[in-house]
Amino acid sequence: MIYGAYEHDCKRYANIYYCWRDFHMDTFSPSANILHVIEFKSHGKTYEERKESVRNIAIDFQHADSDVSGGLGWYEMSEVQDWFKTMAKRYGLVEEFEINAII
């Protein structure tokens, strides 16, 4: 899952994509200005590295989605929250994510 925010013809758009091809199709125009791209995938070789990766994705997403007026729709936001809930349980971040209003 990929979060992409871009500006095109003085309008800002935010979408969830399930493959890079779809993101590139939306942003292919030379007049499209990419604002944010976040891949919802934990990176790292160790548990701690992946945990920190998920934490950084949460921080990046909060900043990115607040930057785009309108942001995501309810359905897309629920998918993002489901991903964060799953990762929070997996990496012991439930309390931290609840305090910071991520889940």
N, C-alpha and C positions, 0 to 999 in steps of 0.2 A: 504494500500500500504506500502511496506517495501523496504528500500534500504539496500542491503547487499553487502559488499565487502570482498573478501577473497583471500588468496594466496594458490595455489595448484601446486605442481611440479615446483616451482620457477616462476610461472606466477601469475599475479594479475588479478582478475576479479571483475567487478561491475555489478550488475543487480538490476532490480526492480522486486519484487515478489508481488503477490496478495493474497498469503496465506502463513502461516508459514511452512506448509508441504513442499511446493516447496523449500523454503530456506533451510530447514533441509535436503532435498534430495541432494541438491548441496553441502552441507558442511558436510555430514555425515562421510566422509573419515577421518581416524585419521591423515592423512598427510595434511588435509585442515586446514589452520590457518585463523580464522575469524579476519578481521581487523576492520570492522565497521558494525553496525546494527542500522538503524534508522527507527522507525515506524512513518509513517506520520499520526499521530492522535493527536489532541490537548487534553491535560489532564488538569484537574482542575475543581473545583466546581463553581468558579465565572468567570465572563467575564475577569477580569484582569489576573487571573491565566491561563486561556486558551490562552489569548493574549501573555503572557510571554512564555508559552509553545511553541506556534507557532514561536515566535522569536528565541527561543533556538534551535528548529528544523532547522530553516534556517541557523543559525550559524554552527551547527553540520554538516549539509549537505555540506556547502561550504568547510569546512575543510576536510571532508571525501572524497568528490569527487575529490578534488585537490590532494589527497594523492595517488590515484590510476591512474596510467598512462593509457591513453585511456578513462577512465571513462565510462560514459553511452553513448549509441547511441542517435541519434537525436530524435527518437520517444520516447524513455524513458525519455529523458530530457524534451521534450515538455509536457509529462504527469506530471512530477514533477513541471514544471513551471505553468501549469494549476492549480495544487493544491495550490501552493503558491499565485497565483493571486486571487483565491477564498478566501483563508484565509486572505489575505491582505485587501480585500474589507470588509470582515466580521468583522475584528478586527481593522480597521483603520490604517493599516500598509503600505498602498500603497506608500506613499512618502518615508518612511524609506527603504522599499524594493527596490524601484527604485534607490535611492541614492547608496545603497550597491550592486547594480547589481544582485539582486535576481530575480526580474521580469523585 
